[in-house]
């Protein structure tokens, strides 16, 4: 777990004085935006990306692709229907330097792209990025013919010496620490001379919805993908070489970023509507409908979006979150306010995320008087009366939003570095206080 600074920029988490009643427009999905940027950059023709998320992670992705020669123009769509990015593919080239920040999608999705560039591409980032697993991508790319200098670390910083093309072929990979290892290879595979056949050979594969998202988006861009779901061998994916289409894609709202607002309805016994919630999606955040309903609320999906209503009671839950691990911090915060014990399982891989999320949740919730213990693959949470105090975020956006949820019911919670939410959810503090303005009347909250 990366240490957090002493007490910079403490944000007093607002205390809810009644039930919220709000409509909250959530910005676009980071996962969809960054996958779409990669696919558009590798396409054979220009494409449009409508309602993209503008956050630290997505801007890092856009700047990295620009550094390698891709044109990305920001403006409005061709019909004037709101913000859009025009992505203009070009010959990928180096030398270039990529700042990954602490974005897993950037540090893992772009090395295969860099292998297709002509010239060296250096990858560097925040100190925490040096500690995050990347060896699976590095080893796989070498097996497929790429030349990478990482001084034997299997981690950042490193340089990919692009040769203008990559043979591709079959590769075995242990993606048990991150499903992004698989997605990274699949996204660029249509441009490999032989495509790719990826076999996962490790332990349980986490976050399968994200791999399904990658496969769906590849197919929409014109790629042929054979998957375990379509009759192939278990944990094996084949992508054939092909040209990718330049698409006109509208980005869905980020359902995982809707989590704290839905949690507010659950915790306060109120009601929150998220407009444009898709009827069908591969986003892991869609699981919130079932999870938060089991914890004491109810939901209704209509053409307008998802409306979630709390009942005034919050129940504990025993659940395997292996496929939706990113939801764990928010669920842990709600569980700490529940009326019975919760066990969150299947998320050992969270120790390797932006920070060690399991250790951080234990330390910070217990620092407010909680009773949370780590298990081999998750957390056991026994609700106790909580008190105010400083909640450190370790530069992790989901810890910051989890702290805000706790602050709804616990007076005096101060969130250290709430600005880290800009990684995926710009303007979160303003959206949060805007939602809470609804305690005295219905409110509409959207990102400016």
C-alpha positions in Angstrom: 0.0 0.0 0.0 1.5 3.3 -1.1 1.9 5.8 1.8 -0.3 8.8 1.6 1.0 12.3 2.5 0.3 13.6 6.0 -2.9 15.7 5.6 -3.0 17.6 2.3 -6.2 19.2 1.2 -8.6 17.7 3.6 -12.2 17.8 2.3 -15.0 17.7 4.9 -17.3 14.9 3.6 -20.9 16.3 3.8 -23.2 14.7 6.3 -26.7 13.9 5.0 -29.5 15.4 7.1 -32.3 13.5 5.3 -33.1 11.4 2.3 -31.6 12.4 -1.0 -33.9 12.8 -4.0 -31.8 13.6 -7.1 -31.1 12.9 -10.7 -27.3 12.6 -11.3 -25.9 12.6 -14.9 -22.7 10.5 -14.7 -19.9 11.2 -17.3 -18.9 8.6 -19.8 -17.2 5.3 -19.1 -13.4 5.3 -18.7 -13.2 1.7 -19.8 -15.1 2.3 -23.0 -13.4 5.6 -23.8 -9.9 4.2 -23.5 -10.7 1.0 -25.5 -12.4 3.1 -28.1 -9.4 5.4 -28.4 -7.1 2.5 -29.0 -9.3 0.8 -31.6 -9.9 4.1 -33.4 -6.2 4.8 -33.5 -5.6 1.4 -35.2 -8.5 1.7 -37.6 -8.1 2.1 -41.4 -10.2 5.3 -41.4 -11.1 8.2 -39.2 -13.9 7.8 -36.6 -15.9 9.8 -34.0 -16.1 9.2 -30.3 -19.1 11.0 -28.8 -19.6 11.9 -25.1 -16.1 10.6 -24.2 -14.9 10.9 -20.6 -12.5 13.7 -20.0 -10.5 12.7 -17.0 -6.9 12.1 -16.1 -6.8 8.6 -17.3 -8.5 9.3 -20.7 -6.5 12.4 -21.3 -3.3 10.5 -20.7 -4.4 7.9 -23.2 -5.2 10.6 -25.8 -1.9 12.4 -25.3 0.0 9.1 -25.5 -1.6 8.3 -28.9 -0.9 11.8 -30.1 2.7 11.3 -29.2 2.8 8.3 -31.5 1.3 10.2 -34.4 -2.5 9.7 -34.1 -4.6 12.8 -34.7 -7.2 13.4 -32.0 -9.3 16.5 -32.4 -11.6 17.7 -29.7 -14.8 19.5 -30.5 -18.4 18.7 -31.2 -19.9 15.9 -33.3 -20.7 16.4 -37.0 -24.4 17.0 -36.2 -23.6 19.4 -33.4 -24.9 17.0 -30.8 -22.4 17.6 -28.0 -18.7 17.0 -27.2 -16.9 14.5 -29.4 -13.4 13.5 -30.4 -12.4 13.0 -34.0 -9.7 10.3 -34.2 -7.6 10.3 -37.3 -5.3 7.2 -37.7 -1.8 7.8 -39.0 1.4 5.9 -39.3 2.5 5.2 -35.7 6.0 6.4 -35.1 8.7 7.1 -32.5 10.7 8.3 -30.8 8.1 9.3 -28.2 7.6 9.3 -24.5 4.3 8.1 -22.9 3.3 9.2 -19.4 1.0 6.5 -18.1 0.3 8.3 -14.8 -1.2 5.5 -12.7 -3.6 4.4 -15.3 -3.7 0.6 -15.8 -5.4 0.9 -19.2 -2.6 3.2 -20.5 0.3 1.2 -19.1 -1.1 -2.1 -20.4 -3.0 -1.3 -23.6 -0.4 0.8 -25.3 2.8 -1.3 -25.3 1.2 -3.6 -28.0 0.4 -0.5 -29.9 3.9 0.8 -29.5 5.3 -2.5 -30.9 3.5 -1.5 -34.2 5.2 1.9 -34.3 8.3 2.7 -36.1 10.8 3.7 -33.5 11.3 3.6 -29.7 8.5 4.5 -27.4 9.4 5.0 -23.7 6.8 4.4 -21.0 7.0 6.1 -17.6 4.5 7.2 -14.9 3.8 7.9 -11.3 5.8 6.1 -8.7 3.0 3.7 -7.9 2.9 2.6 -11.6 6.4 1.0 -11.1 4.8 -1.4 -8.5 1.8 -2.5 -10.6 2.0 -5.8 -12.5 3.0 -5.5 -16.1 5.2 -8.5 -16.6 2.5 -10.5 -18.3 2.2 -8.0 -21.1 5.9 -7.6 -21.5 6.6 -11.4 -21.6 3.7 -11.9 -24.1 4.9 -9.2 -26.4 8.4 -10.6 -26.4 7.0 -14.1 -27.3 5.1 -12.4 -30.2 8.3 -10.8 -31.5 8.6 -7.4 -29.8 11.8 -6.0 -28.4 11.4 -4.3 -25.0 14.0 -2.9 -22.6 12.9 -3.0 -19.0 16.2 -3.9 -17.3 14.7 -7.2 -16.2 12.1 -5.5 -13.9 9.0 -6.7 -15.7 7.6 -3.3 -14.8 7.9 0.4 -15.7 9.8 2.4 -16.7 10.6 0.7 -20.0 11.1 1.2 -23.8 9.3 -0.6 -26.5 11.4 -0.6 -29.7 8.6 -0.6 -32.4 9.5 -2.3 -35.7 6.5 -1.0 -37.6 4.8 -4.4 -37.4 4.5 -7.5 -35.2 4.2 -11.1 -36.3 1.8 -12.1 -33.6 0.7 -15.8 -33.2 0.0 -17.9 -30.2 1.0 -16.9 -26.7 0.3 -18.2 -23.1 -0.2 -15.6 -20.4 -1.0 -15.6 -16.7 -3.6 -12.8 -16.3 -4.7 -13.7 -12.8 -3.4 -10.4 -11.5 -5.2 -8.3 -14.1 -7.7 -9.0 -16.9 -6.1 -6.0 -18.7 -3.3 -8.3 -19.8 -5.7 -10.2 -22.0 -7.5 -7.0 -23.3 -4.1 -5.4 -24.1 -3.2 -8.1 -26.5 -6.7 -8.5 -28.1 -7.1 -4.8 -28.8 -4.1 -4.5 -31.1 -4.3 -8.1 -32.5 -6.1 -7.2 -35.7 -3.0 -5.3 -36.8 -0.6 -8.2 -36.0 0.5 -10.1 -39.1 -0.9 -13.4 -37.8 -3.4 -12.0 -35.4 -3.2 -13.5 -32.0 -4.3 -16.6 -30.0 -4.1 -15.8 -26.2 -4.4 -18.6 -23.7 -4.7 -17.7 -20.0 -2.8 -20.3 -18.0 -2.9 -19.0 -14.4 -5.3 -18.9 -11.5 -8.8 -17.5 -11.5 -9.2 -14.7 -14.1 -10.7 -11.6 -12.5 -12.9 -8.9 -14.1 -14.3 -11.0 -16.9 -16.9 -8.3 -17.8 -14.0 -6.1 -18.9 -12.7 -8.8 -21.3 -16.2 -9.2 -22.7 -16.3 -5.5 -23.2 -13.0 -5.7 -25.2 -14.4 -8.5 -27.3 -17.7 -6.7 -28.0 -15.9 -3.5 -29.0 -13.5 -5.4 -31.3 -16.4 -7.0 -33.1 -18.2 -3.7 -33.5 -15.0 -2.4 -35.1 -15.1 -5.2 -37.6 -12.7 -7.7 -36.0 -13.2 -11.5 -36.0 -12.9 -12.8 -32.4 -13.4 -16.4 -31.3 -14.0 -16.7 -27.6 -14.7 -19.3 -24.9 -18.4 -18.2 -25.1 -18.5 -19.0 -28.8 -17.3 -22.6 -28.5 -13.6 -22.2 -28.2 -11.4 -23.7 -25.5 -11.8 -22.3 -22.0 -9.8 -19.1 -21.3 -8.6 -18.8 -24.9 -9.3 -16.0 -27.4 -8.4 -15.8 -31.1 -8.4 -12.6 -33.1 -7.8 -12.7 -36.8 -5.8 -10.1 -38.7 -8.0 -7.6 -40.4 -8.6 -3.9 -41.0 -10.6 -2.1 -38.3 -13.5 0.2 -39.1 -13.6 3.9 -38.1 -16.8 4.0 -36.1 -19.2 6.6 -34.8 -19.4 5.6 -31.2 -21.4 7.1 -28.3 -19.8 6.3 -24.9 -22.1 4.9 -22.2 -22.2 6.6 -18.8 -19.7 5.0 -16.4 -21.8 2.7 -14.3 -19.1 2.1 -11.7 -18.8 5.8 -11.2 -22.6 5.9 -10.5 -21.9 3.7 -7.4 -21.4 6.4 -4.8 -24.6 8.2 -5.9 -26.7 4.9 -5.8 -25.1 4.2 -2.4 -26.3 7.6 -1.2 -29.9 6.6 -1.9 -29.3 3.3 0.0 -27.6 4.9 3.0 -30.1 7.8 3.4 -33.2 5.9 2.4 -33.6 8.2 -0.6 -33.9 8.1 -4.3 -31.4 8.7 -7.1 -31.9 8.5 -10.8 -29.0 7.9 -13.3 -30.1 8.9 -16.8 -29.2 6.8 -19.9 -28.4 3.6 -17.9 -28.1 1.1 -20.8 -30.5 -1.9 -21.0 -27.6 -4.1 -22.1 -24.0 -3.5 -21.3 -20.7 -5.3 -20.5 -19.8 -2.7 -17.8 -19.1 -4.3 -14.4 -21.1 -1.5 -12.7 -24.3 -2.9 -14.0 -24.0 -5.5 -11.2 -24.9 -2.7 -8.7 -28.5 -3.2 -9.5 -28.5 -6.7 -8.0 -25.9 -6.0 -5.3 -27.5 -2.9 -3.8 -31.0 -4.4 -4.0 -29.7 -7.3 -1.9 -28.3 -4.8 0.6 -31.7 -3.2 1.1 -32.9 -1.1 -1.8 -35.0 -1.5 -5.0 -34.4 -0.3 -8.6 -36.4 0.4 -11.7 -34.9 0.6 -15.2 -36.9 2.7 -17.7 -36.2 4.5 -20.9 -35.1 7.5 -18.8 -32.5 5.6 -16.9 -32.1 3.7 -13.6 -33.9 4.9 -10.4 -32.6 3.4 -7.2 -34.6 3.7 -4.0 -33.4 3.0 -0.5 -35.7 1.7 2.2 -33.9 3.2 5.2 -32.3 -0.2 6.1 -28.9 -1.4 5.0 -28.2 -5.1 5.1 -24.9 -7.0 5.1 -24.0 -9.3 2.2 -21.9 -12.3 1.5 -20.7 -12.1 -2.1 -18.0 -13.0 -4.6 -16.9 -9.8 -6.3 -14.2 -11.5 -8.5 -15.8 -10.3 -11.7 -16.6 -6.8 -10.4 -13.7 -6.0 -8.1 -13.6 -2.3 -8.8 -16.9 -2.0 -6.9 -15.4 -3.4 -3.7 -14.4 0.0 -2.0 -18.0 1.4 -2.3 -19.6 -1.9 -1.2 -17.3 -2.0 1.8 -18.3 1.5 2.8 -22.0 0.6 2.6 -21.3 -2.6 4.5 -19.6 -0.7 7.3 -23.0 1.1 7.8 -25.1 -2.1 7.6 -27.1 -3.9 10.2 -25.2 -7.2 9.9 -21.9 -8.7 8.9 -20.6 -8.7 5.3 -18.0 -10.9 3.6 -16.5 -9.7 0.3 -14.7 -12.5 -1.5 -12.8 -13.2 -4.7 -10.8 -9.9 -4.8 -7.3 -10.7 -3.8 -6.1 -9.0 -7.0 -7.2 -5.6 -5.5 -3.9 -5.7 -3.6 -2.3 -4.8 -7.0 -4.6 -1.9 -8.0 -4.0 1.9 -7.7 -3.0 1.0 -4.1 -3.4 -2.2 -2.0 -7.2 -1.6 -1.8 -7.8 -4.3 0.8 -5.2 -3.1 3.2 -6.2 0.5 2.7 -9.9 -0.2 3.4 -9.0 -2.1 6.6 -6.8 0.7 7.8 -9.1 3.6 7.0 -12.5 2.2 8.0 -10.9 0.9 11.3 -9.4 4.3 11.8 -13.0 5.6 12.0 -13.8 3.0 14.6 -14.8 0.1 12.3 -14.1 -3.6 12.5 -12.8 -4.8 9.1 -10.3 -7.6 8.7 -8.6 -9.0 5.6 -9.1 -12.6 4.5 -7.1 -14.5 2.0 -9.1 -13.1 -0.9 -11.2 -10.2 0.5 -12.7 -8.5 3.5 -14.9 -9.4 6.6 -16.8 -6.3 7.8 -18.6 -6.3 11.1 -20.6 -3.1 11.5 -19.8 -0.9 14.5 -20.6 2.7 15.5 -18.2 4.9 13.6 -16.7 8.3 14.4 -15.2 11.1 12.5 -11.5 11.3 11.4 -9.2 11.6 8.4 -9.7 9.0 5.7 -6.6 8.7 3.5 -7.0 7.9 -0.2 -3.5 6.8 -1.3 -4.1 8.5 -4.7 -7.0 6.1 -5.3 -10.2 7.5 -6.7 -12.4 4.7 -5.4 -11.2 5.1 -1.9 -12.1 8.8 -2.0 -15.7 8.1 -3.2 -16.0 5.4 -0.6 -15.0 7.9 2.1 -17.7 10.3 0.8 -20.3 7.5 1.3 -19.2 7.0 4.9 -19.4 10.7 5.5 -23.1 10.7 4.7 -23.8 8.9 7.9 -20.7 9.7 10.0 -20.2 13.3 11.1 -16.6 14.6 10.9 -15.1 12.4 8.1 -12.4 14.4 6.3 -11.2 13.0 3.0 -7.5 13.5 2.2 -6.9 14.4 -1.4 -10.4 14.2 -2.8 -9.0 15.6 -6.0 -7.8 12.1 -6.9 -11.3 11.4 -8.1 -10.4 13.4 -11.2 -8.8 10.2 -12.4 -12.2 9.0 -13.7 -14.8 11.3 -12.3 -14.1 15.0 -12.8 -16.0 17.5 -10.6 -16.9 14.8 -8.1 -17.0 17.1 -5.0 -19.4 19.5 -6.9 -21.6 16.7 -8.1 -21.7 15.2 -4.5 -22.7 18.5 -2.8 -25.2 19.2 -5.6 -26.8 15.8 -5.0 -27.1 16.5 -1.3 -28.8 19.8 -2.0 -31.7 17.5 -2.9 -32.2 16.7 0.8 -34.5 19.7 0.9 -36.0 19.2 -2.6 -35.4 17.2 -5.8 -32.2 18.2 -7.6 -30.6 17.6 -10.9 -26.8 17.1 -10.9 -24.6 16.9 -13.9 -21.0 17.4 -14.8 -20.4 21.0 -16.1 
